[in-house]
C-alpha cells in the first residue's frame, strides 16, 4: 500500500530541509519526528480499519502504551 499524503508531505519537507538547511539540526530533528509520527499514524489507521472493533479496555491499554513514550 502506498504511503498516505501526510507521510509523503512530511518526507518531502524533511528532504527539502536537509537539502537547503543541512546545518539546522533542530529543524531536521523536528522534521524527522514529524515523519515518524505520520508513519505511525498511517500504520495505526490502516491496522484499525482492518481489525474488528476494539473493547474499551483494549483502547485504554493501547492509549497507555502511546502515552508512556
DSSP file (Angstrom, degrees, kcal/mol; ACC not computed):
  #  RESIDUE AA STRUCTURE BP1 BP2  ACC     N-H-->O    O-->H-N    N-H-->O    O-->H-N    TCO  KAPPA ALPHA  PHI   PSI    X-CA   Y-CA   Z-CA
    1    1 A X              0   0    0      0, 0.0     2,-0.1     0, 0.0     3,-0.1   0.000 360.0 360.0 360.0 139.6    0.0    0.0    0.0
    2    2 A X        -     0   0    0      1,-0.1     3,-0.1     0, 0.0     0, 0.0  -0.398 360.0 -98.6 -72.9 149.4    1.3    3.5   -0.8
    3    3 A X        -     0   0    0      1,-0.1    -1,-0.1    -2,-0.1    36,-0.1  -0.300  45.2 -98.2 -66.1 154.8    2.0    5.9    2.0
    4    4 A X     >  -     0   0    0     34,-0.1     4,-2.2     1,-0.1     5,-0.2  -0.178  31.7-107.6 -67.2 165.6   -0.6    8.5    2.8
    5    5 A X  H  > S+     0   0    0      1,-0.2     4,-2.5     2,-0.2     5,-0.2   0.824 120.9  57.9 -65.3 -29.6   -0.3   12.0    1.5
    6    6 A X  H  > S+     0   0    0      2,-0.2     4,-2.3     1,-0.2    -1,-0.2   0.896 107.2  47.2 -66.9 -39.2    0.6   13.2    5.0
    7    7 A X  H  > S+     0   0    0      2,-0.2     4,-2.5    31,-0.2    -2,-0.2   0.919 112.3  50.1 -65.6 -43.4    3.6   10.8    5.0
    8    8 A X  H  X S+     0   0    0     -4,-2.2     4,-2.3     1,-0.2    -2,-0.2   0.908 111.6  47.9 -61.9 -43.3    4.6   12.0    1.6
    9    9 A X  H  X S+     0   0    0     -4,-2.5     4,-2.7     2,-0.2    -1,-0.2   0.916 112.6  48.4 -63.6 -43.6    4.4   15.6    2.6
   10   10 A X  H  X S+     0   0    0     -4,-2.3     4,-2.2     2,-0.2    25,-0.2   0.896 112.1  49.3 -65.5 -39.3    6.4   15.0    5.8
   11   11 A X  H  X S+     0   0    0     -4,-2.5     4,-2.5     2,-0.2    -1,-0.2   0.910 112.6  47.7 -64.9 -42.1    9.1   13.1    3.8
   12   12 A X  H  X S+     0   0    0     -4,-2.3     4,-2.8     2,-0.2     5,-0.2   0.913 110.2  52.0 -64.8 -43.1    9.3   15.9    1.3
   13   13 A X  H  X S+     0   0    0     -4,-2.7     4,-2.3     1,-0.2    -2,-0.2   0.913 111.3  47.5 -60.0 -43.7    9.5   18.5    4.0
   14   14 A X  H  X S+     0   0    0     -4,-2.2     4,-2.7     2,-0.2     5,-0.2   0.935 112.6  48.8 -63.1 -46.8   12.4   16.6    5.6
   15   15 A X  H  X S+     0   0    0     -4,-2.5     4,-1.9     1,-0.2    -2,-0.2   0.910 112.4  47.6 -61.1 -43.6   14.2   16.2    2.3
   16   16 A X  H  X S+     0   0    0     -4,-2.8     4,-2.7     2,-0.2     5,-0.3   0.913 113.3  48.0 -64.1 -42.5   13.8   19.9    1.4
   17   17 A X  H  X S+     0   0    0     -4,-2.3     4,-2.7    -5,-0.2     7,-0.2   0.912 111.0  50.9 -65.6 -41.5   15.0   21.0    4.7
   18   18 A X  H  < S+     0   0    0     -4,-2.7    -1,-0.2     1,-0.2     4,-0.2   0.866 114.9  44.3 -63.8 -35.2   18.0   18.6    4.6
   19   19 A X  H  < S+     0   0    0     -4,-1.9     3,-0.4    -5,-0.2    -2,-0.2   0.930 125.1  29.0 -74.7 -45.4   19.0   19.9    1.2
   20   20 A X  H  < S+     0   0    0     -4,-2.7    -2,-0.2     1,-0.2    -3,-0.2   0.690 134.6  25.5 -95.2 -19.6   18.6   23.6    1.8
   21   21 A X    ><  +     0   0    0     -4,-2.7     3,-1.7    -5,-0.3    -1,-0.2  -0.370  66.4 154.5-138.3  58.6   19.3   23.9    5.5
   22   22 A X  T 3  S+     0   0    0     -3,-0.4    -1,-0.1     1,-0.3    -4,-0.1   0.706  72.8  56.9 -65.2 -19.7   21.5   21.0    6.4
   23   23 A X  T 3  S+     0   0    0      1,-0.1     2,-1.7    -3,-0.1    -1,-0.3   0.504  79.2  95.0 -89.8  -3.6   23.1   22.7    9.4
   24   24 A X    <>  +     0   0    0     -3,-1.7     4,-2.3    -7,-0.2     5,-0.2  -0.616  48.5 170.2 -86.2  80.1   19.8   23.4   11.1
   25   25 A X  H  > S+     0   0    0     -2,-1.7     4,-2.6     1,-0.2    -1,-0.2   0.853  73.3  53.8 -65.4 -35.3   19.9   20.3   13.3
   26   26 A X  H  > S+     0   0    0      2,-0.2     4,-2.3     1,-0.2    -1,-0.2   0.924 110.8  46.8 -64.4 -42.5   16.9   21.4   15.4
   27   27 A X  H  > S+     0   0    0      2,-0.2     4,-2.1     1,-0.2    -2,-0.2   0.890 112.8  49.2 -64.8 -39.7   14.8   21.8   12.3
   28   28 A X  H  X S+     0   0    0     -4,-2.3     4,-2.4     2,-0.2    -2,-0.2   0.910 110.4  50.8 -66.3 -41.5   16.0   18.4   10.9
   29   29 A X  H  X S+     0   0    0     -4,-2.6     4,-2.3     1,-0.2    -2,-0.2   0.921 110.6  49.4 -61.6 -44.0   15.2   16.7   14.3
   30   30 A X  H  X S+     0   0    0     -4,-2.3     4,-2.3     1,-0.2    -1,-0.2   0.906 112.2  47.8 -61.9 -41.9   11.7   18.2   14.3
   31   31 A X  H  X S+     0   0    0     -4,-2.1     4,-2.3     2,-0.2    -1,-0.2   0.849 110.4  51.2 -70.8 -33.9   11.1   17.1   10.7
   32   32 A X  H  X S+     0   0    0     -4,-2.4     4,-2.4     2,-0.2    -1,-0.2   0.905 110.9  49.3 -65.6 -40.5   12.3   13.6   11.4
   33   33 A X  H  X S+     0   0    0     -4,-2.3     4,-2.5     2,-0.2    -2,-0.2   0.914 110.5  50.5 -63.2 -43.3   10.0   13.4   14.4
   34   34 A X  H  X S+     0   0    0     -4,-2.3     4,-2.3     2,-0.2    -2,-0.2   0.907 110.4  49.4 -61.7 -42.6    7.1   14.6   12.2
   35   35 A X  H  X S+     0   0    0     -4,-2.3     4,-2.3   -25,-0.2    -2,-0.2   0.927 111.0  49.5 -63.3 -44.2    7.8   12.0    9.6
   36   36 A X  H  X S+     0   0    0     -4,-2.4     4,-2.4     1,-0.2    -2,-0.2   0.917 111.1  49.9 -60.7 -43.1    8.0    9.2   12.3
   37   37 A X  H  X S+     0   0    0     -4,-2.5     4,-2.7     1,-0.2    -1,-0.2   0.902 110.6  49.4 -63.6 -41.1    4.7   10.4   13.7
   38   38 A X  H  X S+     0   0    0     -4,-2.3     4,-2.5     2,-0.2    -1,-0.2   0.892 110.8  50.0 -65.9 -38.9    3.0   10.4   10.3
   39   39 A X  H  X S+     0   0    0     -4,-2.3     4,-2.3     2,-0.2    -2,-0.2   0.920 112.5  47.2 -64.2 -42.9    4.3    6.9    9.6
   40   40 A X  H  X S+     0   0    0     -4,-2.4     4,-2.7     2,-0.2    -2,-0.2   0.929 112.8  48.9 -64.2 -45.0    3.0    5.6   12.9
   41   41 A X  H  X S+     0   0    0     -4,-2.7     4,-2.7     1,-0.2    -2,-0.2   0.907 110.8  50.9 -61.0 -42.2   -0.4    7.3   12.4
   42   42 A X  H  X S+     0   0    0     -4,-2.5     4,-2.2     2,-0.2    -1,-0.2   0.918 111.7  47.4 -61.1 -44.2   -0.7    5.9    8.9
   43   43 A X  H  X S+     0   0    0     -4,-2.3     4,-2.5     2,-0.2    -2,-0.2   0.922 112.5  48.9 -63.9 -44.6    0.1    2.4   10.2
   44   44 A X  H  X S+     0   0    0     -4,-2.7     4,-3.0     1,-0.2     5,-0.3   0.928 110.4  50.9 -62.1 -45.1   -2.4    2.7   13.1
   45   45 A X  H  X S+     0   0    0     -4,-2.7     4,-2.0     1,-0.2    -1,-0.2   0.919 113.2  45.0 -59.3 -44.7   -5.2    3.9   10.7
   46   46 A X  H  X S+     0   0    0     -4,-2.2     4,-1.2    -5,-0.2    -1,-0.2   0.899 115.2  47.9 -66.8 -39.5   -4.6    1.0    8.3
   47   47 A X  H  X S+     0   0    0     -4,-2.5     4,-0.9     2,-0.2     3,-0.3   0.921 112.5  47.3 -68.2 -44.5   -4.5   -1.5   11.2
   48   48 A X  H >< S+     0   0    0     -4,-3.0     3,-0.6     1,-0.2    -1,-0.2   0.884 109.1  55.2 -64.9 -38.3   -7.6   -0.2   12.9
   49   49 A X  H 3< S+     0   0    0     -4,-2.0    -1,-0.2    -5,-0.3    -2,-0.2   0.824 111.8  43.9 -63.9 -30.1   -9.5   -0.2    9.6
   50   50 A X  H 3< S+     0   0    0     -4,-1.2    -1,-0.2    -3,-0.3     2,-0.2   0.580 104.2  79.2 -91.4 -10.0   -8.7   -3.9    9.1
   51   51 A X  S << S-     0   0    0     -4,-0.9     3,-0.1    -3,-0.6     2,-0.0  -0.590  85.6-104.7 -98.8 157.6   -9.4   -5.0   12.6
   52   52 A X        -     0   0    0     -2,-0.2    -1,-0.1     1,-0.2    -2,-0.1  -0.350  61.9 -70.2 -68.8 163.0  -12.7   -5.7   14.4
   53   53 A X        -     0   0    0      1,-0.1     2,-0.2    -4,-0.1    -1,-0.2  -0.244  54.6-127.7 -56.8 140.5  -13.9   -3.1   16.8
   54   54 A X        -     0   0    0     -3,-0.1    -1,-0.1     1,-0.1     2,-0.1  -0.604  17.8-115.2 -90.6 151.3  -11.8   -2.9   20.0
   55   55 A X     >  -     0   0    0     -2,-0.2     4,-2.3     1,-0.1     5,-0.2  -0.351  30.4-107.7 -75.3 164.8  -13.2   -3.0   23.5
   56   56 A X  H  > S+     0   0    0      1,-0.2     4,-2.4     2,-0.2     5,-0.2   0.884 121.7  53.9 -60.4 -38.6  -12.8    0.0   25.8
   57   57 A X  H  > S+     0   0    0      2,-0.2     4,-2.2     1,-0.2    -1,-0.2   0.903 108.5  48.6 -63.4 -42.1  -10.2   -1.9   27.8
   58   58 A X  H  > S+     0   0    0      2,-0.2     4,-2.4     1,-0.2    -2,-0.2   0.906 111.1  49.8 -65.4 -41.8   -8.2   -2.6   24.7
   59   59 A X  H  X S+     0   0    0     -4,-2.3     4,-2.4     1,-0.2    -2,-0.2   0.916 110.7  50.6 -62.5 -42.8   -8.3    1.0   23.6
   60   60 A X  H  X S+     0   0    0     -4,-2.4     4,-2.3     2,-0.2    -2,-0.2   0.911 110.1  49.8 -61.9 -42.9   -7.3    2.1   27.1
   61   61 A X  H  X S+     0   0    0     -4,-2.2     4,-1.8     1,-0.2    -2,-0.2   0.927 112.6  46.3 -62.2 -45.7   -4.3   -0.3   27.1
   62   62 A X  H  X S+     0   0    0     -4,-2.4     4,-1.7     1,-0.2    -1,-0.2   0.871 110.6  53.5 -66.2 -36.5   -3.2    1.0   23.7
   63   63 A X  H  X S+     0   0    0     -4,-2.4     4,-2.1     1,-0.2    -1,-0.2   0.914 106.7  52.2 -63.6 -42.3   -3.6    4.6   24.7
   64   64 A X  H  X S+     0   0    0     -4,-2.3     4,-1.2     1,-0.2    -1,-0.2   0.884 105.8  55.3 -61.6 -38.3   -1.4    3.9   27.8
   65   65 A X  H  < S+     0   0    0     -4,-1.8     4,-0.3     1,-0.2     3,-0.3   0.906 110.6  44.7 -60.7 -42.0    1.3    2.5   25.5
   66   66 A X  H >< S+     0   0    0     -4,-1.7     3,-0.8     1,-0.2    -1,-0.2   0.852 111.1  53.0 -72.0 -34.1    1.4    5.6   23.4
   67   67 A X  H 3< S+     0   0    0     -4,-2.1    -1,-0.2     1,-0.2    -2,-0.2   0.686 100.1  62.2 -76.8 -17.3    1.4    8.0   26.4
   68   68 A X  T 3<        0   0    0     -4,-1.2    -1,-0.2    -3,-0.3    -2,-0.2   0.556 360.0 360.0 -86.3  -6.9    4.4    6.3   28.1
   69   69 A X    <         0   0    0     -3,-0.8    -1,-0.2    -4,-0.3    -2,-0.1   0.493 360.0 360.0 -86.5 360.0    6.8    7.1   25.3
